[in-house]
């Protein structure tokens, strides 16, 4: 009887159009690093009860991640804490729900990129792009690059990107990228050109990963520090920074999955305590054509607790794999 039931279940899965639902989220957690007590961290193995400097803030972040609307299998985090802190956060506050915790430290102190991957998934590869040299020798950018945390004048990327190659419980493999593009602090023509160079190289990296033959599916998400539409400096250089991600062809082709959310007037950067003109949709998601074919929906988690947990709302995309 049991054997017959098993055969029937397998038959149903194969012939009934069985599919696997996957959810991937991007979340800029404002000053996540600062929520942890730097003085207590060296004692973490002996003093777990004094791990956090502000338990209320950490509780709010955890509540957002554990909420029904969020419910992500993979989380790409910007402004992440360090890896040991992230592992402890998962253990204590997320009930160990995420098995893989990885941090890319980039070139900006205290504003790292992080990945969390749910139990039952496999992570096959990790790539980060920290030491890529900036092809433009623009000395006017030195003050901006030094302000980011350390002297990385020769390097292109401020924070990211980094990628993981994952395999879902159903056996689908795809790349997940996380990035945090240079902000518009001190914005001018030179800064805008630097931001465009970051975007161009990011798109090229996506193409290189896809050309590696491991999968034709890739999604990259994060804080792009740009809304759709040109500011005055983008008009001068003739390019919209965030939409530059969609201007590739061939292997560099990427589709924007969050256009409807952006066009609806939602502000993922809600910056609760700043004037309204600061607000805008900065947290975008792009996918390779094969990944975009599996895209089902995108939502922004804008619950009351999400409003106080960070100055960014999380954005979650759902995919269906046949």
N, C-alpha and C positions, 0 to 999 in steps of 0.2 A: 504493500500500500504506500509506504513512504517513498519507495523508489519510483512508483508511478506518479506520485505527486510532484517529486523533484523533476521528472521528465516533463510533466505538464508545465511547470514553472519555467523551465528553460525554453520550452517551445513558445510559451507566451512572450517571454522576454525578447526572443529573436524575431518573432513574426508580428508582434503587436505594436511595433514602432517604439520600443522602449528607449527612453532618453534620460540623460543625466543633467540635472540642474546644478550650475556652479555660480557662485557669487564672489566677486572680487571688489574690494573697496580701497579707496584712497582716503587718508585721514591725516591732515596736518594738525598735530596736537601741540598747541601753543606752549612753548617753554616746557616741554615734557621733561627735559633733563633737570630743570630747576625744581621739579616736584620731589625729587629724591634728595635725601640728605647726603651731601658729598662727604661729610665727616664720618658718617656711620658706615658708608659702603665698605671700607676695608675690613670692618668687623662683621660683615654680613653673615658669615658662616657661624658666628658665635652669638649674634645678637639680632635675630630675625625680627624681633618685636619692635625694634627702633629703626626700621628700614626707611621709613618715609618722613619727610619734613612737613608734608601737608597731605594728610590722609584724605581730607575732604576733596581736594582736587583730583587725587588719584582715583578715589571712589567714583567721581563723576565721569571720568574717562572710561573706567571699567563698565559703568552702567550703560554708557552709549554703545560700547562694543558688544555688550551682552543683550542689547535690546532686540526685539523681534524685527524691527525694520532694518537693522544693521545686518546681523546674521551672516557674516562673510566667511567664506572658506579661506580666503587669502586676503591679508591686509597689507597695503603699502603705506608706510608711515613716514611723514616728513616732520622735521624738528624732533627726531627720535632721541631717546636716551641711549646710553651705551648698552652693549650686549648683555652684560651681567645684570644690569638693572632690568632690562627687558625680560630676561628669563625669570627673574624673581617676580616681576609684575604679573607674568602669565601664571606662575605657580600660585601666588597668593590671591590675586584679584580676579583672574579669569578661570580659576578652578582647573588649571592645566589643560584647557580646551585646545590650545595650540601647541603642537609638538615641536615645530621648527621655529626658532627665533634667530634672526641674523641681522647684523647691523653693518652698514658701509659708512666709514667715518669721513670720507670725502675731504674737502679742503676748508671747511668752515667749522671751527670749534663749537661744540655744543649744539649743532644743528645737523644731526646725522640722518641717514635714511635707514629705515627698518622694514623687515618682513616678518609677518607671522603667518604660519601655514597650519591649518587644522589637522588634527589626528586623522590617520587613515590615508593621508596624501604622502607622496614621495617627492623629495627634492633631488634632482639629478645633477644640477650644475649651478654654480654661482659665478657671476662676472661683475666686476666693478671697474669703473673708468675714472681713476683719480689722477694719474700722472700724465695725461695727454697734454701736450704743449699747445699753447695758444698760438696759432699761425700768424696772428697780427701782433707786431711789436709796437703797441700803442702805449707809450710811456705815460700818457695822461690818465691811464686807468690804474696806475700804481696805488694811489691813495684809496681807491674803492676796494681794490683787491686786498690790500693790507688790512682794511677795516673789517673784513669778513672774519678775521680771527688769527690769521698768521700770514706770513709773506709767501704767497703763492703766485707771484706776478707772472711766472713763466707758464702757469697752468691755465687751461681753458675753463674747466668746470668749477663752479662755485660749490655746488652740492649735488653730486651725482652725474650721470645716472648709474643705477645698479640693476642687475637682472638675476632672476632665478628661473631655472627650467624645472617645471613641476609636472607630475603625473597624477591625474585624478584617480579616485578609487575605481572608476569605470575604465581606466586605461588611456585616457586622452592626455597627450603631452602638449604643453604650450609654455612659451616664455612670458614671464611677468616682469615688467620694468617699473622702477620707481624713480622719480626725479623731482628736484626742487630747483627750478630755474632761478637764475640771478634776479633779484628784486629790482624795482625801479628806483631804489634809493639813489639820489644824486643823478637822476635821469637826464641824459643829454644824448646827442647824436652818437658819441663814442660808446656810451653804455648800451644804447639800443643795438648798435652793430655787434657788440660783444654778445648780447643776448641772442641775436640771430645766429652767430657762430655756434653758440651752445646748441641751439635748436637744429641747425644743419648737421652738426656732428652726431647728435642724438639720433636723428633720422638715419644717418649712414650706419650707425652701430646697429640699429634695428635691422637694417637690410643685411648686414654681415651675419648677424645671428640667424636670420631666416635662411641665408645662403648656406649655412653650415649643414643643412640637411636633416637636422634632428626633428623638426616640425615646421609646418607652414603657418602655425598659429602663434600670434604674439599680441600682447596687450601692454601698453605702457600708460601709466597714470601717475598723477601727482599734482603738486602746486606749480603751475606754470607762470604765476605772477603776472598774468595778462588776461584781459577780457577780449572778446571778439570785437574788432573795430580798431581803427588806428588812432593813436594819440599824436600829438604834434611832431614828435621825433620820428615815429614810425612813418608819418606822411613824408618827412624829409628824406628818409632812406628808401621809401617806397615799398614797405613790407609790414604786414601785421605779424608780430612775433609768434603768437600762438597758432595762427592759421598757417604759418610756414610749415608746421608739422604735416599738413595735408598736401603740400605742393610737390612731393616726390613722385617719381614715376618708376615703372618697372618694380624692382625689388624694394625700392624705398617708399612705395605707395602705402599710405596709412589713412584710415577712415576715422573721423571724429564721431564718438559715440554719445557725447554729451551736448550736442548742438541744440536739441529740443529743450533741454533743461536751461541752457544759457539763454536761448531765445525767449523762454517763458518769463524772463525777468528775475529769476531766482538769483540770490547772492550767496555763493558758497563761502565767500569771505564776508561774514556778516559784521565783524569787528564791532561788537555790541557797544563799546564805550567810545567809539570815534564818530565823527560826523558822517552823515549818510553818503556823502560823495565818495568816501573811501570804499564803499561796498561794491562788490561785483562778483561775477562768476569766474574764479581763478583756477578751480580744481577740475582739470579736464582729463578725459580718457580717450586714447587712440588705439586702434587695432589694425592688424594686417587684414587684407581682404578675406582670407580664410577664417580668421577669428571673427571678423565683423559679420560674416554669414550666420554665425551662431548666436549673435547678440539678440537678446529679447527685450531688455528694458534697462532704464537707468533711473535712480531716484536719489534724492538728497535727504539725509536724515536731519530734520530740523525740529526735533523735540525740545521741550523746555530744558532738559538736562544737557542736551547737545549745545544749547545756546550759551550755557555757562561753563561747559567743560573746555571749550577752545574758541578761538576767534574764527575758526573754519568749521563748517558743517562737513561731515563725511559724505562722500558720494559713492554709491554702490551700483555696480553693473551686474546684470544677470545674463548668463549664457546657457544655451541648451545644446548638449552634445548628443548626437544620435549614436 
